[in-house]
Amino acid sequence: MHILIALLAIAAALAAAPVRADEDTDFGVATGATLRLADHSAPTPREVPGARTVGTAQLREWMRSETRVQPLLFDVLGGEAHESLPGAIWLPGAGRGQSLQDAVQQQLAATLNVATKGDRRRPLVFFCQGPQCWLSYNAVLRAVALGYDAVYWYRGGIEAWLAAGGELAPLRLAWRKPAE
C-alpha cells in the first residue's frame, strides 16, 4: 500500500512539474558546416555556422511585432502531416539528402526563391521537433549555402513552443518531399 501511495505521489509531482524543452541545453556537440547524414534524432550543437539561433521568447515576440518584417517559418519535420507553429510552411525532407549540391538543395533553392520573392534578406526560421533533431540544423546549413543573409535556427522547435504554452495550427503550405 505504501508503494502505491509513493508511486501516486511521484506521478502527481511529475504531472505538476513544468515542461522543459531543453532549447538552451549544451549537449557538448561541436558545430559543423556539413550535413549530418544519419542519426537525425540525436542531441544537436547550440548554433549553426553562418546562422543565428533564436529562442522561444524572442521568436514569439518577433511573430507578434507589427514593426519588424515577419519571418518565414519552415517546419522541416518529416513523417505525417501534423500541426505546427502558426503560419509555418512544411518542408519535409529539406533536412535530408546527401550534400549541399544534391536534388534536395535544388528544390529548396527554388522553394525559398518563391517564398521570399527573391529577397535573400528576408528572415527565414527553420525548426523541427526539438533540440534533438538534426533536420532543421541541416536545413539551416542549406539556406546559408544558398546565400540567404537572415537565416535563423529555432533549435527548441515544436517541443519548446508547446512547453512555453504556444498554440499549434494546421500547416499553411507543404512542398512535395524531394527524392534523396
HELIX and SHEET records of a PDB file:
HELIX    1   1 HIS A    2  ALA A   16  1                                  15    
HELIX    2   2 THR A   56  ARG A   64  1                                   9    
HELIX    3   3 ALA A  103  THR A  116  1                                  14    
HELIX    4   4 TRP A  134  ALA A  145  1                                  12    
HELIX    5   5 GLY A  157  ALA A  163  1                                   7    
SHEET    1   A 6 ARG A  52  THR A  53  0                                        
SHEET    2   A 6 VAL A 151  TRP A 153  1                                        
SHEET    3   A 6 LEU A 124  PHE A 127  1                                        
SHEET    4   A 6 LEU A  72  ASP A  75  1                                        
SHEET    5   A 6 ILE A  89  TRP A  90  1                                        
SHEET    6   A 6 LEU A 173  ALA A 174  1                                        
SHEET    1   B 2 GLU A  83  SER A  84  0                                        
SHEET    2   B 2 ALA A 169  PRO A 170 -1                                        
END                                                                             
